Amino acid sequence: MAWYEATFVESGRAAALWMLVGFVLTFAATRWVTRRIRAGEAARARTGEPAPEGGVLSNIHIGGVHVHHQVWGILLVLVTGALHLRYAPGSPWAEVLGLLFGAGAALALDEFALWLHLEDVYWSEEGRKSIDAILVAVVIAAALLVQVNPIGISPDTAGSRWVFVLAVVAHFAWVVIAFLKGKRHLGLVGIVVPAVAMVCALRLAKPTSFWAHRFYSDARRERARRRFSEVYQARWDRLRDRIGGDHGKRLLAAGDRMVHEEIVHATVDEPPARPDRGPDAAR
């Protein structure tokens, strides 16, 4: 405990540590649950069994509406943020709020693709954007935990105000170039990790980026297409699927079965309604 107190509490990093712990553990637990739910849906789609009502590993419905887990995450982030701003507690309550904030952020960012597309794309190809958001958040949180200086120097150590200003301008120039080269995720990481921004800015741009269209010759664009080919994208997709589960594979059998049931229901002739009164009512 003495090491923990000296390393994290006294340096003011304890809350950031527990935020990162809560984020990673909640994301891992959430993906385990959603994978189990998906596996159950796939099994029922093959066998035609009806979906069970309720249960621990099942989607939450309130009033017939599927409540996504991002809702609970957003609420948790809002509550913990408000409590911290109002009370600014010390240890250990600051660590508790950090843990809960990280858990809420993981629940919310795990469905980042739903924010972006405004539809349920959790297991589609677009759903991989949620994994990108999780990875970027983990790297940024880890950089904050180890107290990385985004600029590399401080006004006190720069020796001159102009040296510090030039360092800030150079840093954000690298970040902007990284974005212009189509490297959005690493560009975000580069805001807090200067070396990442500089490497992204110096390396080859993606062929569809603004930088490639504006500054590259045909030969250089062709080189960029070879560098960021379908093989590269497939390799990156496999990495994201290892983390979050297979994306881009919808439950086709379940969808086909639901469509078939709707067609059958629409084509079946319903029996005529029996009259409530008259001579035919008693028959």
C-alpha positions in Angstrom: 0.0 0.0 0.0 2.9 2.4 0.6 4.0 2.0 -3.0 0.4 2.6 -4.2 0.1 5.7 -2.0 3.4 7.1 -3.1 3.0 6.3 -6.8 -0.6 7.1 -7.5 -2.4 8.8 -4.5 0.3 11.4 -3.8 0.8 12.2 -7.5 -2.9 12.6 -8.1 -3.1 9.6 -10.5 -5.2 7.2 -8.4 -8.5 8.2 -10.0 -7.1 7.9 -13.5 -5.8 4.4 -12.6 -9.1 3.2 -11.4 -10.9 4.8 -14.4 -8.7 2.8 -16.7 -9.3 -0.4 -14.7 -13.1 0.2 -14.7 -13.0 0.9 -18.4 -11.1 -2.2 -19.4 -13.0 -4.6 -17.1 -16.4 -3.3 -18.1 -15.6 -3.5 -21.8 -14.4 -7.1 -21.4 -17.5 -8.1 -19.4 -19.8 -6.3 -21.9 -18.4 -8.0 -24.9 -18.5 -11.4 -23.2 -22.2 -10.9 -22.4 -23.1 -9.6 -25.9 -21.2 -12.5 -27.5 -23.2 -15.0 -25.4 -26.4 -13.3 -26.3 -25.5 -13.5 -30.0 -24.4 -17.1 -29.8 -27.8 -17.9 -28.2 -29.7 -16.1 -31.0 -27.7 -17.9 -33.7 -28.5 -21.3 -32.1 -32.2 -20.5 -31.9 -32.1 -19.3 -35.5 -30.8 -22.7 -36.6 -33.3 -24.7 -34.5 -36.3 -22.5 -34.8 -36.8 -22.3 -31.0 -38.6 -19.3 -29.6 -36.5 -16.7 -27.7 -36.8 -17.1 -23.9 -38.3 -14.3 -21.9 -36.0 -12.5 -19.5 -32.9 -14.2 -18.1 -29.6 -12.8 -17.0 -27.9 -13.0 -20.5 -30.6 -11.3 -22.6 -31.3 -8.0 -24.1 -33.1 -5.5 -21.8 -36.6 -4.3 -22.9 -38.6 -1.6 -21.2 -42.1 -1.0 -22.5 -41.3 -3.0 -25.6 -38.2 -0.9 -26.4 -34.7 -2.5 -26.5 -32.6 -0.4 -24.2 -29.0 -0.5 -25.3 -26.3 -0.6 -22.8 -25.0 2.8 -24.0 -27.9 4.3 -22.2 -26.7 3.0 -18.8 -23.2 4.1 -19.7 -24.3 7.7 -20.5 -26.3 7.9 -17.3 -23.3 6.6 -15.3 -20.9 9.1 -16.8 -23.3 12.0 -16.2 -23.9 11.0 -12.5 -20.3 10.4 -11.7 -19.2 13.6 -13.4 -21.8 15.7 -11.6 -20.8 14.2 -8.2 -17.2 14.9 -8.8 -17.8 18.5 -9.9 -20.0 19.1 -6.9 -18.1 17.5 -4.1 -14.5 17.0 -5.6 -13.9 14.2 -3.0 -10.5 13.0 -2.0 -9.2 9.4 -1.7 -10.8 6.9 -1.6 -14.1 8.4 -3.1 -12.2 9.9 -6.0 -11.1 6.4 -6.9 -14.6 5.1 -6.6 -15.9 7.8 -8.9 -13.1 7.1 -11.3 -13.9 3.4 -11.4 -17.6 4.1 -12.1 -16.8 6.8 -14.7 -14.6 4.3 -16.5 -17.3 1.7 -16.5 -19.9 4.2 -17.8 -17.5 5.3 -20.6 -16.9 1.7 -21.6 -20.6 1.0 -21.8 -21.2 4.1 -23.9 -18.2 3.8 -26.3 -18.9 0.1 -26.8 -21.8 1.3 -28.9 -20.0 4.3 -30.5 -21.0 3.0 -34.0 -24.7 3.4 -33.0 -24.1 7.0 -32.1 -22.5 7.6 -35.5 -25.0 5.7 -37.7 -28.1 6.2 -35.6 -29.1 2.5 -36.1 -28.2 -0.8 -34.6 -25.0 -1.8 -36.4 -23.4 -3.4 -33.4 -22.4 -6.7 -35.2 -22.2 -5.3 -38.8 -19.0 -4.1 -40.5 -19.8 -0.5 -39.3 -19.8 -1.8 -35.8 -16.0 -2.1 -35.9 -15.9 1.6 -35.4 -16.9 0.9 -31.7 -13.7 -1.1 -31.3 -11.7 1.7 -32.8 -13.2 4.1 -30.3 -12.4 1.7 -27.4 -8.8 1.3 -28.5 -8.3 5.1 -28.9 -9.8 5.7 -25.4 -7.6 3.1 -23.8 -4.4 4.6 -25.3 -5.4 8.1 -24.3 -6.4 7.0 -20.8 -3.0 5.2 -20.4 -1.2 8.3 -21.6 -3.0 10.4 -19.0 -2.1 7.8 -16.4 1.6 8.0 -17.0 1.3 11.8 -17.3 2.5 12.2 -20.8 3.2 15.8 -21.7 1.5 16.4 -25.1 3.9 19.2 -26.0 7.1 17.5 -24.7 8.2 20.6 -22.8 6.6 23.0 -20.3 6.8 26.8 -20.2 9.2 26.6 -17.2 11.7 24.3 -19.0 11.4 25.9 -22.5 13.6 28.8 -21.4 11.6 31.2 -23.7 7.9 31.8 -24.3 8.6 31.7 -28.0 10.3 28.3 -27.8 7.2 26.9 -26.0 4.8 28.5 -28.6 6.8 27.0 -31.5 6.7 23.6 -29.8 2.9 23.8 -29.4 2.5 24.9 -33.1 4.8 22.1 -34.3 3.0 19.5 -32.2 -0.5 20.4 -33.5 0.9 20.7 -37.1 1.9 17.0 -36.9 -1.6 16.2 -35.6 -3.3 18.1 -38.4 -1.1 16.4 -41.0 -2.0 13.0 -39.5 -5.7 13.8 -39.9 -5.2 15.1 -43.5 -3.4 11.8 -44.3 -6.5 9.9 -43.3 -5.1 8.6 -40.0 -7.9 9.8 -37.7 -7.6 7.3 -34.9 -3.8 7.7 -34.6 -4.2 11.4 -35.0 -6.4 11.4 -31.8 -3.8 9.4 -30.0 -1.2 11.8 -31.3 -2.8 14.7 -29.4 -1.5 13.3 -26.1 1.4 11.2 -27.5 3.5 13.5 -29.7 5.7 10.7 -31.2 2.6 9.0 -32.6 1.5 12.2 -34.4 4.9 12.8 -35.8 5.3 9.3 -37.1 1.8 9.4 -38.7 2.6 12.7 -40.3 5.9 11.5 -41.8 4.7 8.2 -43.1 2.7 7.4 -46.3 -0.9 8.8 -46.5 -3.9 6.7 -47.2 -4.9 6.7 -50.9 -8.3 8.2 -50.2 -7.1 11.0 -48.0 -7.1 14.7 -48.7 -3.3 14.7 -48.6 -3.0 12.0 -51.2 -5.4 13.7 -53.6 -3.8 17.1 -53.1 -0.1 16.4 -53.0 0.6 12.9 -54.4 1.5 12.0 -57.9 -0.1 9.0 -59.6 2.8 6.8 -58.8 2.8 7.8 -55.2 -1.0 7.2 -54.9 -0.5 3.8 -56.5 2.1 3.1 -53.8 -0.3 4.2 -51.2 -3.0 1.8 -52.6 -0.6 -1.1 -52.4 0.3 -0.1 -48.8 -3.3 0.2 -47.7 -4.6 -2.7 -49.8 -7.5 -5.1 -49.0 -5.0 -7.4 -47.3 -4.0 -4.6 -44.9 -7.7 -3.9 -44.2 -8.5 -7.5 -43.7 -5.6 -7.9 -41.2 -6.8 -4.9 -39.2 -10.4 -6.2 -39.3 -9.2 -9.6 -37.9 -7.5 -7.8 -35.0 -10.7 -5.9 -34.2 -12.8 -9.0 -34.4 -10.4 -10.8 -32.0 -11.1 -8.1 -29.5 -14.8 -7.6 -30.0 -16.1 -10.6 -31.8 -16.9 -11.3 -35.5 -18.5 -8.3 -37.3 -20.1 -8.2 -40.7 -21.9 -11.5 -40.2 -25.6 -10.9 -39.6 -28.0 -13.6 -38.4 -29.3 -14.4 -41.9 -31.1 -17.5 -40.8 -33.0 -15.7 -38.2 -33.9 -12.9 -40.6 -35.1 -15.3 -43.2 -37.2 -17.2 -40.7 -38.8 -14.0 -39.5 -39.6 -12.8 -43.0 -41.1 -16.3 -43.8 -43.3 -16.1 -40.8 -44.5 -12.7 -41.7 -45.3 -13.9 -45.3 -47.2 -16.9 -44.0 -49.2 -14.8 -41.5 -50.1 -12.3 -44.2 -51.4 -14.9 -46.7 -53.4 -17.1 -44.3 -57.1 -16.4 -44.6 -58.6 -15.5 -41.3 -62.0 -17.0 -40.3 -65.0 -14.7 -40.7 -66.0 -13.0 -37.5 -69.1 -14.4 -35.7 -72.0 -12.0 -35.3 -72.9 -10.9 -31.8 -76.6 -10.6 -32.6 -79.1 -12.0 -35.0 -80.2 -15.5 -35.9 -76.6 -16.7 -36.8 -75.2 -15.7 -33.4 -76.2 -18.9 -31.6 -74.9 -21.2 -34.4 
